Amino acid sequence: MAISKHPITGVPVNEITVKRKWLTEEDAITIHLMRLQGATYTDIVHHMGTNANRVGEVLRGEIWPNAAEKARAILGGDLFTRH
């Protein structure tokens, strides 16, 4: 994959391939899984293609409050993912 550069400064920049304005329950479970697996808050925000406020709402349980429990169950082998 070619590295993109800012057209004026030539500074390397990351491609944004996914942008989410809202998060599904599956997105929320994924966020919790990533956190449980040691991903940083900032990396989760970037990987999910959303803003820090949305990720914070998920991690605090303000939206999709059962997502954390489902993520722990997946890591514990109690549930199987659909993929």
PyMOL Python script that loads the backbone (N, CA, C, O; Angstrom):
from pymol import cmd

cmd.read_pdbstr("""\
ATOM      1  N   MET A   1       0.836  -1.169   0.000  1.00  0.00           N
ATOM      2  CA  MET A   1       0.000   0.000   0.000  1.00  0.00           C
ATOM      3  C   MET A   1       0.890   1.244   0.000  1.00  0.00           C
ATOM      4  O   MET A   1       1.815   1.358   0.803  1.00  0.00           O
ATOM      5  N   ALA A   2       0.608   2.135  -0.873  1.00  0.00           N
ATOM      6  CA  ALA A   2       1.396   3.362  -0.971  1.00  0.00           C
ATOM      7  C   ALA A   2       1.065   4.299   0.193  1.00  0.00           C
ATOM      8  O   ALA A   2      -0.078   4.368   0.645  1.00  0.00           O
ATOM      9  N   ILE A   3       2.069   5.008   0.662  1.00  0.00           N
ATOM     10  CA  ILE A   3       1.882   5.980   1.733  1.00  0.00           C
ATOM     11  C   ILE A   3       1.407   7.283   1.115  1.00  0.00           C
ATOM     12  O   ILE A   3       2.007   7.786   0.165  1.00  0.00           O
ATOM     13  N   SER A   4       0.324   7.826   1.662  1.00  0.00           N
ATOM     14  CA  SER A   4      -0.181   9.110   1.185  1.00  0.00           C
ATOM     15  C   SER A   4       0.597  10.238   1.839  1.00  0.00           C
ATOM     16  O   SER A   4       1.067  10.122   2.971  1.00  0.00           O
ATOM     17  N   LYS A   5       0.720  11.325   1.104  1.00  0.00           N
ATOM     18  CA  LYS A   5       1.402  12.509   1.639  1.00  0.00           C
ATOM     19  C   LYS A   5       0.516  13.730   1.428  1.00  0.00           C
ATOM     20  O   LYS A   5      -0.239  13.820   0.460  1.00  0.00           O
ATOM     21  N   HIS A   6       0.634  14.662   2.364  1.00  0.00           N
ATOM     22  CA  HIS A   6      -0.096  15.913   2.211  1.00  0.00           C
ATOM     23  C   HIS A   6       0.390  16.588   0.942  1.00  0.00           C
ATOM     24  O   HIS A   6       1.597  16.659   0.712  1.00  0.00           O
ATOM     25  N   PRO A   7      -0.523  17.088   0.108  1.00  0.00           N
ATOM     26  CA  PRO A   7      -0.122  17.626  -1.191  1.00  0.00           C
ATOM     27  C   PRO A   7       0.776  18.867  -1.145  1.00  0.00           C
ATOM     28  O   PRO A   7       1.496  19.140  -2.106  1.00  0.00           O
ATOM     29  N   ILE A   8       0.743  19.603  -0.063  1.00  0.00           N
ATOM     30  CA  ILE A   8       1.567  20.813   0.020  1.00  0.00           C
ATOM     31  C   ILE A   8       2.856  20.556   0.785  1.00  0.00           C
ATOM     32  O   ILE A   8       3.937  20.927   0.329  1.00  0.00           O
ATOM     33  N   THR A   9       2.743  19.915   1.961  1.00  0.00           N
ATOM     34  CA  THR A   9       3.925  19.749   2.808  1.00  0.00           C
ATOM     35  C   THR A   9       4.691  18.462   2.545  1.00  0.00           C
ATOM     36  O   THR A   9       5.878  18.368   2.856  1.00  0.00           O
ATOM     37  N   GLY A  10       4.016  17.468   1.970  1.00  0.00           N
ATOM     38  CA  GLY A  10       4.661  16.186   1.738  1.00  0.00           C
ATOM     39  C   GLY A  10       4.766  15.311   2.977  1.00  0.00           C
ATOM     40  O   GLY A  10       5.410  14.262   2.941  1.00  0.00           O
ATOM     41  N   VAL A  11       4.138  15.731   4.081  1.00  0.00           N
ATOM     42  CA  VAL A  11       4.155  14.961   5.315  1.00  0.00           C
ATOM     43  C   VAL A  11       3.302  13.707   5.129  1.00  0.00           C
ATOM     44  O   VAL A  11       2.182  13.799   4.625  1.00  0.00           O
ATOM     45  N   PRO A  12       3.815  12.524   5.529  1.00  0.00           N
ATOM     46  CA  PRO A  12       3.016  11.301   5.421  1.00  0.00           C
ATOM     47  C   PRO A  12       1.748  11.393   6.283  1.00  0.00           C
ATOM     48  O   PRO A  12       1.801  11.831   7.433  1.00  0.00           O
ATOM     49  N   VAL A  13       0.632  10.983   5.723  1.00  0.00           N
ATOM     50  CA  VAL A  13      -0.644  10.989   6.436  1.00  0.00           C
ATOM     51  C   VAL A  13      -1.327   9.636   6.262  1.00  0.00           C
ATOM     52  O   VAL A  13      -1.108   8.936   5.273  1.00  0.00           O
ATOM     53  N   ASN A  14      -2.156   9.281   7.238  1.00  0.00           N
ATOM     54  CA  ASN A  14      -2.903   8.031   7.186  1.00  0.00           C
ATOM     55  C   ASN A  14      -4.131   8.178   6.303  1.00  0.00           C
ATOM     56  O   ASN A  14      -4.773   9.228   6.280  1.00  0.00           O
ATOM     57  N   GLU A  15      -4.445   7.127   5.585  1.00  0.00           N
ATOM     58  CA  GLU A  15      -5.673   7.086   4.804  1.00  0.00           C
ATOM     59  C   GLU A  15      -6.847   6.859   5.752  1.00  0.00           C
ATOM     60  O   GLU A  15      -6.733   6.093   6.709  1.00  0.00           O
ATOM     61  N   ILE A  16      -7.957   7.512   5.494  1.00  0.00           N
ATOM     62  CA  ILE A  16      -9.181   7.265   6.240  1.00  0.00           C
ATOM     63  C   ILE A  16     -10.080   6.454   5.325  1.00  0.00           C
ATOM     64  O   ILE A  16     -10.590   6.963   4.327  1.00  0.00           O
ATOM     65  N   THR A  17     -10.269   5.185   5.672  1.00  0.00           N
ATOM     66  CA  THR A  17     -11.053   4.314   4.800  1.00  0.00           C
ATOM     67  C   THR A  17     -12.442   4.027   5.342  1.00  0.00           C
ATOM     68  O   THR A  17     -13.341   3.672   4.580  1.00  0.00           O
ATOM     69  N   VAL A  18     -12.631   4.176   6.649  1.00  0.00           N
ATOM     70  CA  VAL A  18     -13.932   3.938   7.260  1.00  0.00           C
ATOM     71  C   VAL A  18     -14.298   5.161   8.081  1.00  0.00           C
ATOM     72  O   VAL A  18     -13.496   5.650   8.876  1.00  0.00           O
ATOM     73  N   LYS A  19     -15.536   5.660   7.881  1.00  0.00           N
ATOM     74  CA  LYS A  19     -16.052   6.770   8.688  1.00  0.00           C
ATOM     75  C   LYS A  19     -17.412   6.358   9.224  1.00  0.00           C
ATOM     76  O   LYS A  19     -18.308   6.005   8.458  1.00  0.00           O
ATOM     77  N   ARG A  20     -17.564   6.403  10.538  1.00  0.00           N
ATOM     78  CA  ARG A  20     -18.834   6.054  11.166  1.00  0.00           C
ATOM     79  C   ARG A  20     -19.386   7.257  11.921  1.00  0.00           C
ATOM     80  O   ARG A  20     -18.690   7.852  12.743  1.00  0.00           O
ATOM     81  N   LYS A  21     -20.637   7.613  11.639  1.00  0.00           N
ATOM     82  CA  LYS A  21     -21.295   8.683  12.386  1.00  0.00           C
ATOM     83  C   LYS A  21     -22.022   8.127  13.596  1.00  0.00           C
ATOM     84  O   LYS A  21     -22.244   8.847  14.569  1.00  0.00           O
ATOM     85  N   TRP A  22     -22.398   6.850  13.550  1.00  0.00           N
ATOM     86  CA  TRP A  22     -23.042   6.189  14.668  1.00  0.00           C
ATOM     87  C   TRP A  22     -22.485   4.781  14.766  1.00  0.00           C
ATOM     88  O   TRP A  22     -21.849   4.288  13.834  1.00  0.00           O
ATOM     89  N   LEU A  23     -22.726   4.141  15.891  1.00  0.00           N
ATOM     90  CA  LEU A  23     -22.161   2.825  16.145  1.00  0.00           C
ATOM     91  C   LEU A  23     -23.265   1.802  16.367  1.00  0.00           C
ATOM     92  O   LEU A  23     -24.229   2.057  17.088  1.00  0.00           O
ATOM     93  N   THR A  24     -23.112   0.651  15.741  1.00  0.00           N
ATOM     94  CA  THR A  24     -24.039  -0.455  15.931  1.00  0.00           C
ATOM     95  C   THR A  24     -23.630  -1.233  17.183  1.00  0.00           C
ATOM     96  O   THR A  24     -22.575  -0.979  17.764  1.00  0.00           O
ATOM     97  N   GLU A  25     -24.467  -2.174  17.587  1.00  0.00           N
ATOM     98  CA  GLU A  25     -24.107  -3.012  18.726  1.00  0.00           C
ATOM     99  C   GLU A  25     -22.850  -3.819  18.409  1.00  0.00           C
ATOM    100  O   GLU A  25     -21.989  -3.989  19.272  1.00  0.00           O
ATOM    101  N   GLU A  26     -22.742  -4.310  17.195  1.00  0.00           N
ATOM    102  CA  GLU A  26     -21.544  -5.068  16.812  1.00  0.00           C
ATOM    103  C   GLU A  26     -20.288  -4.184  16.871  1.00  0.00           C
ATOM    104  O   GLU A  26     -19.221  -4.645  17.275  1.00  0.00           O
ATOM    105  N   ASP A  27     -20.422  -2.918  16.469  1.00  0.00           N
ATOM    106  CA  ASP A  27     -19.308  -1.974  16.597  1.00  0.00           C
ATOM    107  C   ASP A  27     -18.926  -1.815  18.068  1.00  0.00           C
ATOM    108  O   ASP A  27     -17.745  -1.818  18.416  1.00  0.00           O
ATOM    109  N   ALA A  28     -19.944  -1.677  18.930  1.00  0.00           N
ATOM    110  CA  ALA A  28     -19.693  -1.484  20.359  1.00  0.00           C
ATOM    111  C   ALA A  28     -18.993  -2.699  20.967  1.00  0.00           C
ATOM    112  O   ALA A  28     -18.073  -2.547  21.771  1.00  0.00           O
ATOM    113  N   ILE A  29     -19.420  -3.890  20.589  1.00  0.00           N
ATOM    114  CA  ILE A  29     -18.769  -5.103  21.084  1.00  0.00           C
ATOM    115  C   ILE A  29     -17.323  -5.126  20.618  1.00  0.00           C
ATOM    116  O   ILE A  29     -16.427  -5.482  21.384  1.00  0.00           O
ATOM    117  N   THR A  30     -17.092  -4.750  19.374  1.00  0.00           N
ATOM    118  CA  THR A  30     -15.735  -4.707  18.829  1.00  0.00           C
ATOM    119  C   THR A  30     -14.871  -3.724  19.610  1.00  0.00           C
ATOM    120  O   THR A  30     -13.708  -4.014  19.890  1.00  0.00           O
ATOM    121  N   ILE A  31     -15.419  -2.575  19.961  1.00  0.00           N
ATOM    122  CA  ILE A  31     -14.681  -1.582  20.747  1.00  0.00           C
ATOM    123  C   ILE A  31     -14.266  -2.178  22.087  1.00  0.00           C
ATOM    124  O   ILE A  31     -13.121  -2.024  22.513  1.00  0.00           O
ATOM    125  N   HIS A  32     -15.195  -2.856  22.749  1.00  0.00           N
ATOM    126  CA  HIS A  32     -14.864  -3.474  24.032  1.00  0.00           C
ATOM    127  C   HIS A  32     -13.835  -4.585  23.865  1.00  0.00           C
ATOM    128  O   HIS A  32     -12.928  -4.716  24.688  1.00  0.00           O
ATOM    129  N   LEU A  33     -13.963  -5.381  22.815  1.00  0.00           N
ATOM    130  CA  LEU A  33     -12.979  -6.432  22.558  1.00  0.00           C
ATOM    131  C   LEU A  33     -11.596  -5.841  22.364  1.00  0.00           C
ATOM    132  O   LEU A  33     -10.619  -6.340  22.924  1.00  0.00           O
ATOM    133  N   MET A  34     -11.508  -4.780  21.575  1.00  0.00           N
ATOM    134  CA  MET A  34     -10.216  -4.147  21.329  1.00  0.00           C
ATOM    135  C   MET A  34      -9.610  -3.634  22.627  1.00  0.00           C
ATOM    136  O   MET A  34      -8.413  -3.792  22.866  1.00  0.00           O
ATOM    137  N   ARG A  35     -10.441  -3.019  23.466  1.00  0.00           N
ATOM    138  CA  ARG A  35      -9.952  -2.476  24.743  1.00  0.00           C
ATOM    139  C   ARG A  35      -9.472  -3.601  25.648  1.00  0.00           C
ATOM    140  O   ARG A  35      -8.413  -3.496  26.267  1.00  0.00           O
ATOM    141  N   LEU A  36     -10.253  -4.685  25.725  1.00  0.00           N
ATOM    142  CA  LEU A  36      -9.870  -5.823  26.550  1.00  0.00           C
ATOM    143  C   LEU A  36      -8.586  -6.486  26.056  1.00  0.00           C
ATOM    144  O   LEU A  36      -7.849  -7.093  26.833  1.00  0.00           O
ATOM    145  N   GLN A  37      -8.331  -6.361  24.765  1.00  0.00           N
ATOM    146  CA  GLN A  37      -7.123  -6.937  24.179  1.00  0.00           C
ATOM    147  C   GLN A  37      -5.937  -5.981  24.244  1.00  0.00           C
ATOM    148  O   GLN A  37      -4.863  -6.289  23.726  1.00  0.00           O
ATOM    149  N   GLY A  38      -6.124  -4.816  24.882  1.00  0.00           N
ATOM    150  CA  GLY A  38      -5.011  -3.909  25.131  1.00  0.00           C
ATOM    151  C   GLY A  38      -4.841  -2.754  24.170  1.00  0.00           C
ATOM    152  O   GLY A  38      -3.847  -2.033  24.248  1.00  0.00           O
ATOM    153  N   ALA A  39      -5.789  -2.558  23.261  1.00  0.00           N
ATOM    154  CA  ALA A  39      -5.685  -1.424  22.328  1.00  0.00           C
ATOM    155  C   ALA A  39      -5.857  -0.118  23.101  1.00  0.00           C
ATOM    156  O   ALA A  39      -6.642  -0.043  24.046  1.00  0.00           O
ATOM    157  N   THR A  40      -5.119   0.901  22.691  1.00  0.00           N
ATOM    158  CA  THR A  40      -5.260   2.205  23.332  1.00  0.00           C
ATOM    159  C   THR A  40      -6.558   2.859  22.873  1.00  0.00           C
ATOM    160  O   THR A  40      -7.104   2.531  21.820  1.00  0.00           O
ATOM    161  N   TYR A  41      -7.027   3.776  23.675  1.00  0.00           N
ATOM    162  CA  TYR A  41      -8.246   4.535  23.360  1.00  0.00           C
ATOM    163  C   TYR A  41      -8.092   5.203  21.989  1.00  0.00           C
ATOM    164  O   TYR A  41      -8.984   5.124  21.145  1.00  0.00           O
ATOM    165  N   THR A  42      -6.965   5.849  21.786  1.00  0.00           N
ATOM    166  CA  THR A  42      -6.724   6.558  20.526  1.00  0.00           C
ATOM    167  C   THR A  42      -6.718   5.601  19.344  1.00  0.00           C
ATOM    168  O   THR A  42      -7.287   5.911  18.298  1.00  0.00           O
ATOM    169  N   ASP A  43      -6.087   4.450  19.494  1.00  0.00           N
ATOM    170  CA  ASP A  43      -6.062   3.483  18.400  1.00  0.00           C
ATOM    171  C   ASP A  43      -7.457   2.966  18.086  1.00  0.00           C
ATOM    172  O   ASP A  43      -7.793   2.762  16.920  1.00  0.00           O
ATOM    173  N   ILE A  44      -8.279   2.751  19.120  1.00  0.00           N
ATOM    174  CA  ILE A  44      -9.651   2.306  18.885  1.00  0.00           C
ATOM    175  C   ILE A  44     -10.406   3.349  18.077  1.00  0.00           C
ATOM    176  O   ILE A  44     -11.099   3.013  17.116  1.00  0.00           O
ATOM    177  N   VAL A  45     -10.275   4.605  18.461  1.00  0.00           N
ATOM    178  CA  VAL A  45     -10.941   5.686  17.734  1.00  0.00           C
ATOM    179  C   VAL A  45     -10.533   5.670  16.263  1.00  0.00           C
ATOM    180  O   VAL A  45     -11.386   5.763  15.380  1.00  0.00           O
ATOM    181  N   HIS A  46      -9.248   5.555  16.002  1.00  0.00           N
ATOM    182  CA  HIS A  46      -8.758   5.565  14.630  1.00  0.00           C
ATOM    183  C   HIS A  46      -9.209   4.325  13.860  1.00  0.00           C
ATOM    184  O   HIS A  46      -9.661   4.429  12.720  1.00  0.00           O
ATOM    185  N   HIS A  47      -9.088   3.161  14.481  1.00  0.00           N
ATOM    186  CA  HIS A  47      -9.472   1.926  13.801  1.00  0.00           C
ATOM    187  C   HIS A  47     -10.969   1.883  13.494  1.00  0.00           C
ATOM    188  O   HIS A  47     -11.377   1.361  12.457  1.00  0.00           O
ATOM    189  N   MET A  48     -11.776   2.425  14.384  1.00  0.00           N
ATOM    190  CA  MET A  48     -13.221   2.379  14.186  1.00  0.00           C
ATOM    191  C   MET A  48     -13.733   3.486  13.269  1.00  0.00           C
ATOM    192  O   MET A  48     -14.877   3.435  12.817  1.00  0.00           O
ATOM    193  N   GLY A  49     -12.906   4.472  12.994  1.00  0.00           N
ATOM    194  CA  GLY A  49     -13.318   5.526  12.074  1.00  0.00           C
ATOM    195  C   GLY A  49     -14.431   6.400  12.626  1.00  0.00           C
ATOM    196  O   GLY A  49     -15.329   6.822  11.898  1.00  0.00           O
ATOM    197  N   THR A  50     -14.358   6.663  13.912  1.00  0.00           N
ATOM    198  CA  THR A  50     -15.359   7.513  14.548  1.00  0.00           C
ATOM    199  C   THR A  50     -14.639   8.512  15.435  1.00  0.00           C
ATOM    200  O   THR A  50     -13.410   8.588  15.423  1.00  0.00           O
ATOM    201  N   ASN A  51     -15.401   9.281  16.207  1.00  0.00           N
ATOM    202  CA  ASN A  51     -14.737  10.256  17.068  1.00  0.00           C
ATOM    203  C   ASN A  51     -14.649   9.743  18.501  1.00  0.00           C
ATOM    204  O   ASN A  51     -15.321   8.780  18.871  1.00  0.00           O
ATOM    205  N   ALA A  52     -13.826  10.390  19.289  1.00  0.00           N
ATOM    206  CA  ALA A  52     -13.560   9.958  20.654  1.00  0.00           C
ATOM    207  C   ALA A  52     -14.815   9.968  21.523  1.00  0.00           C
ATOM    208  O   ALA A  52     -14.948   9.143  22.427  1.00  0.00           O
ATOM    209  N   ASN A  53     -15.730  10.888  21.259  1.00  0.00           N
ATOM    210  CA  ASN A  53     -16.963  10.938  22.049  1.00  0.00           C
ATOM    211  C   ASN A  53     -17.783   9.670  21.882  1.00  0.00           C
ATOM    212  O   ASN A  53     -18.308   9.143  22.863  1.00  0.00           O
ATOM    213  N   ARG A  54     -17.904   9.169  20.649  1.00  0.00           N
ATOM    214  CA  ARG A  54     -18.674   7.940  20.410  1.00  0.00           C
ATOM    215  C   ARG A  54     -18.038   6.757  21.137  1.00  0.00           C
ATOM    216  O   ARG A  54     -18.743   5.966  21.764  1.00  0.00           O
ATOM    217  N   VAL A  55     -16.725   6.630  21.058  1.00  0.00           N
ATOM    218  CA  VAL A  55     -16.032   5.530  21.727  1.00  0.00           C
ATOM    219  C   VAL A  55     -16.210   5.656  23.239  1.00  0.00           C
ATOM    220  O   VAL A  55     -16.430   4.656  23.921  1.00  0.00           O
ATOM    221  N   GLY A  56     -16.119   6.862  23.760  1.00  0.00           N
ATOM    222  CA  GLY A  56     -16.325   7.082  25.188  1.00  0.00           C
ATOM    223  C   GLY A  56     -17.717   6.690  25.636  1.00  0.00           C
ATOM    224  O   GLY A  56     -17.877   6.092  26.700  1.00  0.00           O
ATOM    225  N   GLU A  57     -18.734   7.018  24.838  1.00  0.00           N
ATOM    226  CA  GLU A  57     -20.105   6.634  25.168  1.00  0.00           C
ATOM    227  C   GLU A  57     -20.232   5.117  25.278  1.00  0.00           C
ATOM    228  O   GLU A  57     -20.921   4.607  26.162  1.00  0.00           O
ATOM    229  N   VAL A  58     -19.567   4.405  24.382  1.00  0.00           N
ATOM    230  CA  VAL A  58     -19.606   2.938  24.413  1.00  0.00           C
ATOM    231  C   VAL A  58     -18.885   2.417  25.646  1.00  0.00           C
ATOM    232  O   VAL A  58     -19.437   1.596  26.379  1.00  0.00           O
ATOM    233  N   LEU A  59     -17.676   2.874  25.886  1.00  0.00           N
ATOM    234  CA  LEU A  59     -16.878   2.348  26.993  1.00  0.00           C
ATOM    235  C   LEU A  59     -17.478   2.682  28.362  1.00  0.00           C
ATOM    236  O   LEU A  59     -17.280   1.943  29.326  1.00  0.00           O
ATOM    237  N   ARG A  60     -18.208   3.789  28.445  1.00  0.00           N
ATOM    238  CA  ARG A  60     -18.886   4.148  29.701  1.00  0.00           C
ATOM    239  C   ARG A  60     -20.247   3.463  29.838  1.00  0.00           C
ATOM    240  O   ARG A  60     -20.884   3.562  30.887  1.00  0.00           O
ATOM    241  N   GLY A  61     -20.693   2.773  28.797  1.00  0.00           N
ATOM    242  CA  GLY A  61     -21.982   2.083  28.837  1.00  0.00           C
ATOM    243  C   GLY A  61     -23.179   2.980  28.608  1.00  0.00           C
ATOM    244  O   GLY A  61     -24.309   2.586  28.897  1.00  0.00           O
ATOM    245  N   GLU A  62     -22.955   4.185  28.092  1.00  0.00           N
ATOM    246  CA  GLU A  62     -24.053   5.109  27.831  1.00  0.00           C
ATOM    247  C   GLU A  62     -24.875   4.657  26.628  1.00  0.00           C
ATOM    248  O   GLU A  62     -26.087   4.871  26.584  1.00  0.00           O
ATOM    249  N   ILE A  63     -24.227   4.043  25.668  1.00  0.00           N
ATOM    250  CA  ILE A  63     -24.930   3.414  24.554  1.00  0.00           C
ATOM    251  C   ILE A  63     -24.472   1.963  24.488  1.00  0.00           C
ATOM    252  O   ILE A  63     -23.330   1.651  24.824  1.00  0.00           O
ATOM    253  N   TRP A  64     -25.351   1.092  24.061  1.00  0.00           N
ATOM    254  CA  TRP A  64     -25.086  -0.347  24.001  1.00  0.00           C
ATOM    255  C   TRP A  64     -24.523  -0.850  25.334  1.00  0.00           C
ATOM    256  O   TRP A  64     -23.412  -1.377  25.374  1.00  0.00           O
ATOM    257  N   PRO A  65     -25.281  -0.694  26.423  1.00  0.00           N
ATOM    258  CA  PRO A  65     -24.776  -1.045  27.753  1.00  0.00           C
ATOM    259  C   PRO A  65     -24.421  -2.519  27.947  1.00  0.00           C
ATOM    260  O   PRO A  65     -23.652  -2.844  28.851  1.00  0.00           O
ATOM    261  N   ASN A  66     -24.953  -3.401  27.136  1.00  0.00           N
ATOM    262  CA  ASN A  66     -24.642  -4.830  27.280  1.00  0.00           C
ATOM    263  C   ASN A  66     -23.431  -5.261  26.458  1.00  0.00           C
ATOM    264  O   ASN A  66     -23.032  -6.425  26.506  1.00  0.00           O
ATOM    265  N   ALA A  67     -22.851  -4.344  25.713  1.00  0.00           N
ATOM    266  CA  ALA A  67     -21.736  -4.690  24.819  1.00  0.00           C
ATOM    267  C   ALA A  67     -20.506  -5.183  25.577  1.00  0.00           C
ATOM    268  O   ALA A  67     -19.826  -6.099  25.115  1.00  0.00           O
ATOM    269  N   ALA A  68     -20.214  -4.594  26.726  1.00  0.00           N
ATOM    270  CA  ALA A  68     -19.035  -5.010  27.501  1.00  0.00           C
ATOM    271  C   ALA A  68     -19.179  -6.452  27.962  1.00  0.00           C
ATOM    272  O   ALA A  68     -18.234  -7.236  27.872  1.00  0.00           O
ATOM    273  N   GLU A  69     -20.356  -6.799  28.454  1.00  0.00           N
ATOM    274  CA  GLU A  69     -20.605  -8.165  28.909  1.00  0.00           C
ATOM    275  C   GLU A  69     -20.498  -9.156  27.744  1.00  0.00           C
ATOM    276  O   GLU A  69     -19.931 -10.239  27.894  1.00  0.00           O
ATOM    277  N   LYS A  70     -21.034  -8.785  26.607  1.00  0.00           N
ATOM    278  CA  LYS A  70     -20.956  -9.654  25.430  1.00  0.00           C
ATOM    279  C   LYS A  70     -19.510  -9.833  24.969  1.00  0.00           C
ATOM    280  O   LYS A  70     -19.117 -10.925  24.559  1.00  0.00           O
ATOM    281  N   ALA A  71     -18.730  -8.772  25.037  1.00  0.00           N
ATOM    282  CA  ALA A  71     -17.313  -8.861  24.642  1.00  0.00           C
ATOM    283  C   ALA A  71     -16.558  -9.791  25.586  1.00  0.00           C
ATOM    284  O   ALA A  71     -15.761 -10.616  25.140  1.00  0.00           O
ATOM    285  N   ARG A  72     -16.806  -9.662  26.886  1.00  0.00           N
ATOM    286  CA  ARG A  72     -16.146 -10.547  27.854  1.00  0.00           C
ATOM    287  C   ARG A  72     -16.545 -12.001  27.629  1.00  0.00           C
ATOM    288  O   ARG A  72     -15.718 -12.904  27.760  1.00  0.00           O
ATOM    289  N   ALA A  73     -17.808 -12.226  27.291  1.00  0.00           N
ATOM    290  CA  ALA A  73     -18.282 -13.587  27.023  1.00  0.00           C
ATOM    291  C   ALA A  73     -17.598 -14.162  25.780  1.00  0.00           C
ATOM    292  O   ALA A  73     -17.237 -15.339  25.752  1.00  0.00           O
ATOM    293  N   ILE A  74     -17.425 -13.333  24.762  1.00  0.00           N
ATOM    294  CA  ILE A  74     -16.741 -13.794  23.543  1.00  0.00           C
ATOM    295  C   ILE A  74     -15.316 -14.192  23.868  1.00  0.00           C
ATOM    296  O   ILE A  74     -14.852 -15.251  23.445  1.00  0.00           O
ATOM    297  N   LEU A  75     -14.619 -13.352  24.615  1.00  0.00           N
ATOM    298  CA  LEU A  75     -13.233 -13.681  24.965  1.00  0.00           C
ATOM    299  C   LEU A  75     -13.147 -14.887  25.889  1.00  0.00           C
ATOM    300  O   LEU A  75     -12.149 -15.608  25.890  1.00  0.00           O
ATOM    301  N   GLY A  76     -14.198 -15.103  26.677  1.00  0.00           N
ATOM    302  CA  GLY A  76     -14.226 -16.250  27.569  1.00  0.00           C
ATOM    303  C   GLY A  76     -14.668 -17.520  26.878  1.00  0.00           C
ATOM    304  O   GLY A  76     -14.649 -18.594  27.479  1.00  0.00           O
ATOM    305  N   GLY A  77     -15.070 -17.410  25.613  1.00  0.00           N
ATOM    306  CA  GLY A  77     -15.475 -18.583  24.852  1.00  0.00           C
ATOM    307  C   GLY A  77     -16.930 -18.968  25.029  1.00  0.00           C
ATOM    308  O   GLY A  77     -17.352 -20.035  24.584  1.00  0.00           O
ATOM    309  N   ASP A  78     -17.719 -18.085  25.692  1.00  0.00           N
ATOM    310  CA  ASP A  78     -19.128 -18.420  25.912  1.00  0.00           C
ATOM    311  C   ASP A  78     -19.999 -18.154  24.701  1.00  0.00           C
ATOM    312  O   ASP A  78     -21.053 -18.772  24.548  1.00  0.00           O
ATOM    313  N   LEU A  79     -19.581 -17.259  23.851  1.00  0.00           N
ATOM    314  CA  LEU A  79     -20.341 -16.931  22.642  1.00  0.00           C
ATOM    315  C   LEU A  79     -19.438 -17.066  21.428  1.00  0.00           C
ATOM    316  O   LEU A  79     -18.215 -16.956  21.519  1.00  0.00           O
ATOM    317  N   PHE A  80     -20.063 -17.302  20.315  1.00  0.00           N
ATOM    318  CA  PHE A  80     -19.313 -17.355  19.066  1.00  0.00           C
ATOM    319  C   PHE A  80     -19.701 -16.159  18.221  1.00  0.00           C
ATOM    320  O   PHE A  80     -20.866 -15.762  18.197  1.00  0.00           O
ATOM    321  N   THR A  81     -18.732 -15.584  17.526  1.00  0.00           N
ATOM    322  CA  THR A  81     -19.035 -14.443  16.669  1.00  0.00           C
ATOM    323  C   THR A  81     -19.740 -14.939  15.416  1.00  0.00           C
ATOM    324  O   THR A  81     -19.677 -16.119  15.075  1.00  0.00           O
ATOM    325  N   ARG A  82     -20.410 -14.018  14.741  1.00  0.00           N
ATOM    326  CA  ARG A  82     -21.146 -14.376  13.526  1.00  0.00           C
ATOM    327  C   ARG A  82     -20.242 -14.506  12.317  1.00  0.00           C
ATOM    328  O   ARG A  82     -20.693 -14.951  11.261  1.00  0.00           O
ATOM    329  N   HIS A  83     -18.991 -14.133  12.438  1.00  0.00           N
ATOM    330  CA  HIS A  83     -18.117 -14.121  11.268  1.00  0.00           C
ATOM    331  C   HIS A  83     -17.228 -15.331  11.223  1.00  0.00           C
ATOM    332  O   HIS A  83     -16.429 -15.475  10.298  1.00  0.00           O
TER     333      HIS A  83
END
""", "prot")
cmd.dss("prot")
cmd.show_as("cartoon", "prot")
cmd.util.cbc("prot")
cmd.orient("prot")
